[in-house]
Structures are given as C-alpha cells and as structure tokens.
Amino acid sequence: MKRKGLLRLGILILVFLSLAFTSPFDTQGQSGDPYVDLVTKYYTDVLGREPEPSGRDWWVGEIQRVISL
C-alpha cells in the first residue's frame, strides 16, 4: 500500500514540477494532447527512446487519475 502511495505522490510531484518549469500546454503541433507530449518528452529525455503505445497510455492515464484526485 505504501508503494502505491509513493508512486502516486511521485507522479503528482513530477507533473507539478513539469508544469512549473516547462510548458506542456504549449505544444508545437505534436500530439495535441499535453499529457502525451509530456510523457513522450520524459521517455526521450530519460530513456532515450520513443514510448511504446501501451506504456505511454498507462502513464498518461496515471497522470490524469492523480490530477483528478
């Protein structure tokens, strides 16, 4: 249970920091979805590759779920 809570907290912190220091809502015609663009940016910056669709969709869903809490 603690692990899920820490994951949610980490995602929430990551999203808020991203919103504070970058502008994911100012997309440059990429996907048109700021959360997809944000997840794609993290995949390319951290992992050095494009996200696979299932992984991207899972992270986007987690961001949306945590934000809606």
Contacts in CASP RR format, 6 or more apart in sequence:
PFRMAT RR
TARGET T0000
AUTHOR 0000-0000-0000
METHOD contacts of the structure
MODEL  1
MKRKGLLRLGILILVFLSLAFTSPFDTQGQSGDPYVDLVTKYYTDVLGRE
PEPSGRDWWVGEIQRVISL
8 62 0 8 1.000
8 66 0 8 1.000
8 69 0 8 1.000
11 62 0 8 1.000
11 63 0 8 1.000
11 66 0 8 1.000
12 66 0 8 1.000
12 67 0 8 1.000
14 42 0 8 1.000
15 38 0 8 1.000
15 63 0 8 1.000
15 66 0 8 1.000
15 67 0 8 1.000
18 24 0 8 1.000
18 38 0 8 1.000
22 38 0 8 1.000
22 41 0 8 1.000
24 34 0 8 1.000
24 35 0 8 1.000
24 37 0 8 1.000
24 38 0 8 1.000
24 41 0 8 1.000
25 34 0 8 1.000
27 33 0 8 1.000
27 34 0 8 1.000
27 37 0 8 1.000
30 36 0 8 1.000
30 37 0 8 1.000
30 40 0 8 1.000
31 37 0 8 1.000
31 40 0 8 1.000
33 60 0 8 1.000
35 60 0 8 1.000
35 61 0 8 1.000
35 63 0 8 1.000
35 64 0 8 1.000
36 56 0 8 1.000
36 60 0 8 1.000
38 63 0 8 1.000
39 51 0 8 1.000
39 56 0 8 1.000
39 59 0 8 1.000
39 60 0 8 1.000
39 63 0 8 1.000
40 50 0 8 1.000
40 51 0 8 1.000
40 56 0 8 1.000
42 59 0 8 1.000
43 49 0 8 1.000
43 50 0 8 1.000
43 51 0 8 1.000
43 56 0 8 1.000
44 50 0 8 1.000
51 59 0 8 1.000
END
